[in-house]
Amino acid sequence: MNFVTPGDPAQSYVMHKLDGDQKQLAAACTGEPDCGSQMPQGQPPLAQSTRDTIRRWITEGAADN
């Protein structure tokens, strides 16, 4: 899975990590000790509004500007 798939937050690994639902991807976590950890590691999860902003950015094409 790409870290970010422009236009598709459900296929963007970063959203799974931020939302804490990456465990559904556990089979793909081979050799990565932090693969199952929610981001940001060791900190409280980002606010839902912040995650929604990132999700919207991805949905809108994840422009690098």
PDB file of N, CA, C and O in Angstrom:
ATOM      1  N   MET A   1       0.844  -1.171   0.000  1.00  0.00           N
ATOM      2  CA  MET A   1       0.000   0.000   0.000  1.00  0.00           C
ATOM      3  C   MET A   1       0.891   1.236   0.000  1.00  0.00           C
ATOM      4  O   MET A   1       1.872   1.314   0.739  1.00  0.00           O
ATOM      5  N   ASN A   2       0.534   2.189  -0.833  1.00  0.00           N
ATOM      6  CA  ASN A   2       1.278   3.445  -0.875  1.00  0.00           C
ATOM      7  C   ASN A   2       1.084   4.221   0.420  1.00  0.00           C
ATOM      8  O   ASN A   2       0.037   4.120   1.061  1.00  0.00           O
ATOM      9  N   PHE A   3       2.094   4.996   0.804  1.00  0.00           N
ATOM     10  CA  PHE A   3       1.984   5.839   1.980  1.00  0.00           C
ATOM     11  C   PHE A   3       0.804   6.788   1.806  1.00  0.00           C
ATOM     12  O   PHE A   3      -0.009   6.954   2.715  1.00  0.00           O
ATOM     13  N   VAL A   4       0.717   7.410   0.632  1.00  0.00           N
ATOM     14  CA  VAL A   4      -0.431   8.251   0.269  1.00  0.00           C
ATOM     15  C   VAL A   4      -0.844   7.874  -1.147  1.00  0.00           C
ATOM     16  O   VAL A   4      -0.022   7.848  -2.063  1.00  0.00           O
ATOM     17  N   THR A   5      -2.134   7.580  -1.312  1.00  0.00           N
ATOM     18  CA  THR A   5      -2.702   7.338  -2.633  1.00  0.00           C
ATOM     19  C   THR A   5      -3.607   8.526  -2.944  1.00  0.00           C
ATOM     20  O   THR A   5      -4.734   8.592  -2.452  1.00  0.00           O
ATOM     21  N   PRO A   6      -3.119   9.474  -3.766  1.00  0.00           N
ATOM     22  CA  PRO A   6      -3.914  10.668  -4.053  1.00  0.00           C
ATOM     23  C   PRO A   6      -5.338  10.309  -4.493  1.00  0.00           C
ATOM     24  O   PRO A   6      -5.544   9.471  -5.371  1.00  0.00           O
ATOM     25  N   GLY A   7      -6.309  10.966  -3.860  1.00  0.00           N
ATOM     26  CA  GLY A   7      -7.704  10.739  -4.183  1.00  0.00           C
ATOM     27  C   GLY A   7      -8.357   9.616  -3.404  1.00  0.00           C
ATOM     28  O   GLY A   7      -9.573   9.443  -3.491  1.00  0.00           O
ATOM     29  N   ASP A   8      -7.583   8.837  -2.638  1.00  0.00           N
ATOM     30  CA  ASP A   8      -8.149   7.665  -1.961  1.00  0.00           C
ATOM     31  C   ASP A   8      -7.565   7.464  -0.565  1.00  0.00           C
ATOM     32  O   ASP A   8      -6.605   6.710  -0.402  1.00  0.00           O
ATOM     33  N   PRO A   9      -8.126   8.122   0.438  1.00  0.00           N
ATOM     34  CA  PRO A   9      -7.587   7.973   1.792  1.00  0.00           C
ATOM     35  C   PRO A   9      -7.679   6.536   2.317  1.00  0.00           C
ATOM     36  O   PRO A   9      -6.851   6.128   3.131  1.00  0.00           O
ATOM     37  N   ALA A  10      -8.669   5.768   1.866  1.00  0.00           N
ATOM     38  CA  ALA A  10      -8.807   4.387   2.327  1.00  0.00           C
ATOM     39  C   ALA A  10      -7.655   3.509   1.847  1.00  0.00           C
ATOM     40  O   ALA A  10      -7.382   2.463   2.436  1.00  0.00           O
ATOM     41  N   GLN A  11      -6.980   3.930   0.781  1.00  0.00           N
ATOM     42  CA  GLN A  11      -5.835   3.191   0.256  1.00  0.00           C
ATOM     43  C   GLN A  11      -4.523   3.897   0.578  1.00  0.00           C
ATOM     44  O   GLN A  11      -3.498   3.644  -0.056  1.00  0.00           O
ATOM     45  N   SER A  12      -4.566   4.779   1.562  1.00  0.00           N
ATOM     46  CA  SER A  12      -3.379   5.528   1.980  1.00  0.00           C
ATOM     47  C   SER A  12      -2.941   5.039   3.359  1.00  0.00           C
ATOM     48  O   SER A  12      -3.652   5.209   4.349  1.00  0.00           O
ATOM     49  N   TYR A  13      -1.777   4.439   3.400  1.00  0.00           N
ATOM     50  CA  TYR A  13      -1.255   3.856   4.639  1.00  0.00           C
ATOM     51  C   TYR A  13      -1.215   4.865   5.775  1.00  0.00           C
ATOM     52  O   TYR A  13      -1.495   4.517   6.922  1.00  0.00           O
ATOM     53  N   VAL A  14      -0.870   6.109   5.469  1.00  0.00           N
ATOM     54  CA  VAL A  14      -0.778   7.132   6.514  1.00  0.00           C
ATOM     55  C   VAL A  14      -2.111   7.310   7.234  1.00  0.00           C
ATOM     56  O   VAL A  14      -2.117   7.535   8.445  1.00  0.00           O
ATOM     57  N   MET A  15      -3.233   7.216   6.536  1.00  0.00           N
ATOM     58  CA  MET A  15      -4.532   7.369   7.192  1.00  0.00           C
ATOM     59  C   MET A  15      -4.819   6.194   8.118  1.00  0.00           C
ATOM     60  O   MET A  15      -5.388   6.383   9.193  1.00  0.00           O
ATOM     61  N   HIS A  16      -4.440   5.009   7.726  1.00  0.00           N
ATOM     62  CA  HIS A  16      -4.620   3.849   8.602  1.00  0.00           C
ATOM     63  C   HIS A  16      -3.786   4.017   9.865  1.00  0.00           C
ATOM     64  O   HIS A  16      -4.240   3.692  10.962  1.00  0.00           O
ATOM     65  N   LYS A  17      -2.564   4.526   9.711  1.00  0.00           N
ATOM     66  CA  LYS A  17      -1.706   4.752  10.876  1.00  0.00           C
ATOM     67  C   LYS A  17      -2.269   5.848  11.777  1.00  0.00           C
ATOM     68  O   LYS A  17      -2.253   5.707  13.000  1.00  0.00           O
ATOM     69  N   LEU A  18      -2.762   6.929  11.196  1.00  0.00           N
ATOM     70  CA  LEU A  18      -3.301   8.036  11.986  1.00  0.00           C
ATOM     71  C   LEU A  18      -4.621   7.659  12.663  1.00  0.00           C
ATOM     72  O   LEU A  18      -4.888   8.079  13.789  1.00  0.00           O
ATOM     73  N   ASP A  19      -5.446   6.865  11.970  1.00  0.00           N
ATOM     74  CA  ASP A  19      -6.736   6.461  12.531  1.00  0.00           C
ATOM     75  C   ASP A  19      -6.607   5.298  13.509  1.00  0.00           C
ATOM     76  O   ASP A  19      -7.541   5.009  14.257  1.00  0.00           O
ATOM     77  N   GLY A  20      -5.462   4.633  13.507  1.00  0.00           N
ATOM     78  CA  GLY A  20      -5.246   3.514  14.421  1.00  0.00           C
ATOM     79  C   GLY A  20      -5.943   2.245  13.988  1.00  0.00           C
ATOM     80  O   GLY A  20      -6.174   1.363  14.816  1.00  0.00           O
ATOM     81  N   ASP A  21      -6.286   2.123  12.723  1.00  0.00           N
ATOM     82  CA  ASP A  21      -6.942   0.903  12.243  1.00  0.00           C
ATOM     83  C   ASP A  21      -6.030   0.071  11.336  1.00  0.00           C
ATOM     84  O   ASP A  21      -6.495  -0.749  10.544  1.00  0.00           O
ATOM     85  N   GLN A  22      -4.732   0.301  11.473  1.00  0.00           N
ATOM     86  CA  GLN A  22      -3.767  -0.401  10.634  1.00  0.00           C
ATOM     87  C   GLN A  22      -3.663  -1.880  10.968  1.00  0.00           C
ATOM     88  O   GLN A  22      -3.034  -2.627  10.219  1.00  0.00           O
ATOM     89  N   LYS A  23      -4.255  -2.327  12.063  1.00  0.00           N
ATOM     90  CA  LYS A  23      -4.178  -3.739  12.421  1.00  0.00           C
ATOM     91  C   LYS A  23      -4.807  -4.613  11.343  1.00  0.00           C
ATOM     92  O   LYS A  23      -4.455  -5.785  11.208  1.00  0.00           O
ATOM     93  N   GLN A  24      -5.728  -4.052  10.580  1.00  0.00           N
ATOM     94  CA  GLN A  24      -6.302  -4.806   9.470  1.00  0.00           C
ATOM     95  C   GLN A  24      -5.255  -5.078   8.390  1.00  0.00           C
ATOM     96  O   GLN A  24      -5.459  -5.927   7.522  1.00  0.00           O
ATOM     97  N   LEU A  25      -4.149  -4.365   8.445  1.00  0.00           N
ATOM     98  CA  LEU A  25      -3.066  -4.541   7.479  1.00  0.00           C
ATOM     99  C   LEU A  25      -1.934  -5.383   8.056  1.00  0.00           C
ATOM    100  O   LEU A  25      -0.872  -5.487   7.443  1.00  0.00           O
ATOM    101  N   ALA A  26      -2.142  -5.985   9.226  1.00  0.00           N
ATOM    102  CA  ALA A  26      -1.086  -6.675   9.955  1.00  0.00           C
ATOM    103  C   ALA A  26      -0.361  -7.716   9.107  1.00  0.00           C
ATOM    104  O   ALA A  26       0.842  -7.911   9.280  1.00  0.00           O
ATOM    105  N   ALA A  27      -1.051  -8.376   8.212  1.00  0.00           N
ATOM    106  CA  ALA A  27      -0.410  -9.396   7.386  1.00  0.00           C
ATOM    107  C   ALA A  27       0.696  -8.803   6.523  1.00  0.00           C
ATOM    108  O   ALA A  27       1.640  -9.502   6.154  1.00  0.00           O
ATOM    109  N   ALA A  28       0.585  -7.534   6.204  1.00  0.00           N
ATOM    110  CA  ALA A  28       1.590  -6.876   5.370  1.00  0.00           C
ATOM    111  C   ALA A  28       2.746  -6.328   6.206  1.00  0.00           C
ATOM    112  O   ALA A  28       3.719  -5.821   5.647  1.00  0.00           O
ATOM    113  N   CYS A  29       2.659  -6.420   7.517  1.00  0.00           N
ATOM    114  CA  CYS A  29       3.682  -5.873   8.407  1.00  0.00           C
ATOM    115  C   CYS A  29       4.738  -6.934   8.709  1.00  0.00           C
ATOM    116  O   CYS A  29       4.725  -7.549   9.775  1.00  0.00           O
ATOM    117  N   THR A  30       5.624  -7.136   7.791  1.00  0.00           N
ATOM    118  CA  THR A  30       6.695  -8.106   8.001  1.00  0.00           C
ATOM    119  C   THR A  30       8.016  -7.362   8.093  1.00  0.00           C
ATOM    120  O   THR A  30       8.380  -6.604   7.194  1.00  0.00           O
ATOM    121  N   GLY A  31       8.723  -7.586   9.178  1.00  0.00           N
ATOM    122  CA  GLY A  31      10.023  -6.966   9.358  1.00  0.00           C
ATOM    123  C   GLY A  31       9.967  -5.509   9.772  1.00  0.00           C
ATOM    124  O   GLY A  31      11.004  -4.848   9.828  1.00  0.00           O
ATOM    125  N   GLU A  32       8.796  -4.999  10.060  1.00  0.00           N
ATOM    126  CA  GLU A  32       8.628  -3.605  10.471  1.00  0.00           C
ATOM    127  C   GLU A  32       8.128  -3.590  11.918  1.00  0.00           C
ATOM    128  O   GLU A  32       6.936  -3.790  12.149  1.00  0.00           O
ATOM    129  N   PRO A  33       9.004  -3.361  12.892  1.00  0.00           N
ATOM    130  CA  PRO A  33       8.578  -3.461  14.293  1.00  0.00           C
ATOM    131  C   PRO A  33       7.510  -2.450  14.700  1.00  0.00           C
ATOM    132  O   PRO A  33       6.735  -2.733  15.613  1.00  0.00           O
ATOM    133  N   ASP A  34       7.440  -1.290  14.063  1.00  0.00           N
ATOM    134  CA  ASP A  34       6.461  -0.273  14.428  1.00  0.00           C
ATOM    135  C   ASP A  34       5.269  -0.232  13.480  1.00  0.00           C
ATOM    136  O   ASP A  34       4.457   0.692  13.540  1.00  0.00           O
ATOM    137  N   CYS A  35       5.163  -1.209  12.622  1.00  0.00           N
ATOM    138  CA  CYS A  35       4.102  -1.209  11.611  1.00  0.00           C
ATOM    139  C   CYS A  35       2.717  -1.144  12.247  1.00  0.00           C
ATOM    140  O   CYS A  35       1.818  -0.508  11.697  1.00  0.00           O
ATOM    141  N   GLY A  36       2.532  -1.785  13.385  1.00  0.00           N
ATOM    142  CA  GLY A  36       1.222  -1.820  14.018  1.00  0.00           C
ATOM    143  C   GLY A  36       0.961  -0.694  14.980  1.00  0.00           C
ATOM    144  O   GLY A  36      -0.114  -0.647  15.577  1.00  0.00           O
ATOM    145  N   SER A  37       1.906   0.226  15.160  1.00  0.00           N
ATOM    146  CA  SER A  37       1.739   1.321  16.110  1.00  0.00           C
ATOM    147  C   SER A  37       0.992   2.483  15.480  1.00  0.00           C
ATOM    148  O   SER A  37       1.215   2.822  14.318  1.00  0.00           O
ATOM    149  N   GLN A  38       0.096   3.094  16.262  1.00  0.00           N
ATOM    150  CA  GLN A  38      -0.622   4.268  15.774  1.00  0.00           C
ATOM    151  C   GLN A  38       0.309   5.472  15.784  1.00  0.00           C
ATOM    152  O   GLN A  38       1.159   5.602  16.665  1.00  0.00           O
ATOM    153  N   MET A  39       0.146   6.341  14.812  1.00  0.00           N
ATOM    154  CA  MET A  39       0.919   7.569  14.754  1.00  0.00           C
ATOM    155  C   MET A  39       0.139   8.683  15.439  1.00  0.00           C
ATOM    156  O   MET A  39      -1.092   8.655  15.420  1.00  0.00           O
ATOM    157  N   PRO A  40       0.783   9.627  16.023  1.00  0.00           N
ATOM    158  CA  PRO A  40       2.219   9.684  16.278  1.00  0.00           C
ATOM    159  C   PRO A  40       2.605   8.760  17.439  1.00  0.00           C
ATOM    160  O   PRO A  40       1.955   8.740  18.484  1.00  0.00           O
ATOM    161  N   GLN A  41       3.653   8.017  17.227  1.00  0.00           N
ATOM    162  CA  GLN A  41       4.086   7.017  18.191  1.00  0.00           C
ATOM    163  C   GLN A  41       4.475   7.683  19.518  1.00  0.00           C
ATOM    164  O   GLN A  41       5.215   8.667  19.545  1.00  0.00           O
ATOM    165  N   GLY A  42       3.960   7.126  20.603  1.00  0.00           N
ATOM    166  CA  GLY A  42       4.297   7.621  21.927  1.00  0.00           C
ATOM    167  C   GLY A  42       3.593   8.906  22.321  1.00  0.00           C
ATOM    168  O   GLY A  42       3.894   9.487  23.364  1.00  0.00           O
ATOM    169  N   GLN A  43       2.666   9.349  21.501  1.00  0.00           N
ATOM    170  CA  GLN A  43       1.915  10.584  21.745  1.00  0.00           C
ATOM    171  C   GLN A  43       0.420  10.275  21.637  1.00  0.00           C
ATOM    172  O   GLN A  43       0.046   9.245  21.075  1.00  0.00           O
ATOM    173  N   PRO A  44      -0.428  11.141  22.160  1.00  0.00           N
ATOM    174  CA  PRO A  44      -1.865  10.936  21.965  1.00  0.00           C
ATOM    175  C   PRO A  44      -2.208  11.014  20.476  1.00  0.00           C
ATOM    176  O   PRO A  44      -1.515  11.689  19.714  1.00  0.00           O
ATOM    177  N   PRO A  45      -3.268  10.331  20.064  1.00  0.00           N
ATOM    178  CA  PRO A  45      -3.681  10.422  18.652  1.00  0.00           C
ATOM    179  C   PRO A  45      -3.990  11.867  18.275  1.00  0.00           C
ATOM    180  O   PRO A  45      -4.359  12.680  19.123  1.00  0.00           O
ATOM    181  N   LEU A  46      -3.835  12.167  17.000  1.00  0.00           N
ATOM    182  CA  LEU A  46      -4.207  13.486  16.500  1.00  0.00           C
ATOM    183  C   LEU A  46      -5.713  13.676  16.652  1.00  0.00           C
ATOM    184  O   LEU A  46      -6.476  12.711  16.602  1.00  0.00           O
ATOM    185  N   ALA A  47      -6.126  14.903  16.836  1.00  0.00           N
ATOM    186  CA  ALA A  47      -7.552  15.210  16.936  1.00  0.00           C
ATOM    187  C   ALA A  47      -8.269  14.776  15.659  1.00  0.00           C
ATOM    188  O   ALA A  47      -7.688  14.795  14.574  1.00  0.00           O
ATOM    189  N   GLN A  48      -9.531  14.386  15.799  1.00  0.00           N
ATOM    190  CA  GLN A  48     -10.318  13.959  14.648  1.00  0.00           C
ATOM    191  C   GLN A  48     -10.346  15.041  13.579  1.00  0.00           C
ATOM    192  O   GLN A  48     -10.271  14.733  12.390  1.00  0.00           O
ATOM    193  N   SER A  49     -10.453  16.295  13.979  1.00  0.00           N
ATOM    194  CA  SER A  49     -10.492  17.389  13.000  1.00  0.00           C
ATOM    195  C   SER A  49      -9.198  17.466  12.199  1.00  0.00           C
ATOM    196  O   SER A  49      -9.229  17.773  11.008  1.00  0.00           O
ATOM    197  N   THR A  50      -8.067  17.193  12.830  1.00  0.00           N
ATOM    198  CA  THR A  50      -6.778  17.201  12.138  1.00  0.00           C
ATOM    199  C   THR A  50      -6.707  16.033  11.163  1.00  0.00           C
ATOM    200  O   THR A  50      -6.264  16.190  10.025  1.00  0.00           O
ATOM    201  N   ARG A  51      -7.146  14.863  11.615  1.00  0.00           N
ATOM    202  CA  ARG A  51      -7.150  13.690  10.719  1.00  0.00           C
ATOM    203  C   ARG A  51      -8.099  13.914   9.552  1.00  0.00           C
ATOM    204  O   ARG A  51      -7.809  13.497   8.431  1.00  0.00           O
ATOM    205  N   ASP A  52      -9.237  14.571   9.803  1.00  0.00           N
ATOM    206  CA  ASP A  52     -10.174  14.861   8.715  1.00  0.00           C
ATOM    207  C   ASP A  52      -9.568  15.833   7.704  1.00  0.00           C
ATOM    208  O   ASP A  52      -9.829  15.717   6.506  1.00  0.00           O
ATOM    209  N   THR A  53      -8.765  16.787   8.169  1.00  0.00           N
ATOM    210  CA  THR A  53      -8.080  17.711   7.271  1.00  0.00           C
ATOM    211  C   THR A  53      -7.106  16.953   6.367  1.00  0.00           C
ATOM    212  O   THR A  53      -7.047  17.208   5.164  1.00  0.00           O
ATOM    213  N   ILE A  54      -6.349  16.030   6.942  1.00  0.00           N
ATOM    214  CA  ILE A  54      -5.407  15.222   6.156  1.00  0.00           C
ATOM    215  C   ILE A  54      -6.169  14.335   5.181  1.00  0.00           C
ATOM    216  O   ILE A  54      -5.769  14.197   4.025  1.00  0.00           O
ATOM    217  N   ARG A  55      -7.269  13.729   5.640  1.00  0.00           N
ATOM    218  CA  ARG A  55      -8.096  12.873   4.778  1.00  0.00           C
ATOM    219  C   ARG A  55      -8.643  13.681   3.592  1.00  0.00           C
ATOM    220  O   ARG A  55      -8.656  13.198   2.460  1.00  0.00           O
ATOM    221  N   ARG A  56      -9.095  14.918   3.862  1.00  0.00           N
ATOM    222  CA  ARG A  56      -9.619  15.784   2.797  1.00  0.00           C
ATOM    223  C   ARG A  56      -8.515  16.138   1.798  1.00  0.00           C
ATOM    224  O   ARG A  56      -8.749  16.156   0.590  1.00  0.00           O
ATOM    225  N   TRP A  57      -7.313  16.419   2.307  1.00  0.00           N
ATOM    226  CA  TRP A  57      -6.159  16.727   1.442  1.00  0.00           C
ATOM    227  C   TRP A  57      -5.892  15.540   0.507  1.00  0.00           C
ATOM    228  O   TRP A  57      -5.657  15.727  -0.686  1.00  0.00           O
ATOM    229  N   ILE A  58      -5.929  14.350   1.042  1.00  0.00           N
ATOM    230  CA  ILE A  58      -5.703  13.155   0.196  1.00  0.00           C
ATOM    231  C   ILE A  58      -6.828  13.025  -0.827  1.00  0.00           C
ATOM    232  O   ILE A  58      -6.573  12.787  -2.008  1.00  0.00           O
ATOM    233  N   THR A  59      -8.075  13.181  -0.372  1.00  0.00           N
ATOM    234  CA  THR A  59      -9.233  13.070  -1.267  1.00  0.00           C
ATOM    235  C   THR A  59      -9.145  14.059  -2.421  1.00  0.00           C
ATOM    236  O   THR A  59      -9.534  13.758  -3.549  1.00  0.00           O
ATOM    237  N   GLU A  60      -8.627  15.245  -2.117  1.00  0.00           N
ATOM    238  CA  GLU A  60      -8.518  16.301  -3.133  1.00  0.00           C
ATOM    239  C   GLU A  60      -7.278  16.158  -4.006  1.00  0.00           C
ATOM    240  O   GLU A  60      -6.990  17.042  -4.813  1.00  0.00           O
ATOM    241  N   GLY A  61      -6.547  15.068  -3.860  1.00  0.00           N
ATOM    242  CA  GLY A  61      -5.419  14.796  -4.755  1.00  0.00           C
ATOM    243  C   GLY A  61      -4.049  14.888  -4.138  1.00  0.00           C
ATOM    244  O   GLY A  61      -3.054  14.641  -4.820  1.00  0.00           O
ATOM    245  N   ALA A  62      -3.960  15.239  -2.855  1.00  0.00           N
ATOM    246  CA  ALA A  62      -2.682  15.284  -2.133  1.00  0.00           C
ATOM    247  C   ALA A  62      -1.638  16.140  -2.849  1.00  0.00           C
ATOM    248  O   ALA A  62      -0.499  15.719  -3.052  1.00  0.00           O
ATOM    249  N   ALA A  63      -2.051  17.342  -3.223  1.00  0.00           N
ATOM    250  CA  ALA A  63      -1.145  18.248  -3.938  1.00  0.00           C
ATOM    251  C   ALA A  63       0.075  18.577  -3.090  1.00  0.00           C
ATOM    252  O   ALA A  63      -0.032  18.801  -1.884  1.00  0.00           O
ATOM    253  N   ASP A  64       1.221  18.604  -3.730  1.00  0.00           N
ATOM    254  CA  ASP A  64       2.489  18.946  -3.076  1.00  0.00           C
ATOM    255  C   ASP A  64       2.768  20.420  -3.330  1.00  0.00           C
ATOM    256  O   ASP A  64       3.603  20.782  -4.159  1.00  0.00           O
ATOM    257  N   ASN A  65       2.036  21.272  -2.584  1.00  0.00           N
ATOM    258  CA  ASN A  65       2.205  22.705  -2.836  1.00  0.00           C
ATOM    259  C   ASN A  65       2.358  23.456  -1.550  1.00  0.00           C
ATOM    260  O   ASN A  65       2.511  24.677  -1.563  1.00  0.00           O
TER     261      ASN A  65
END
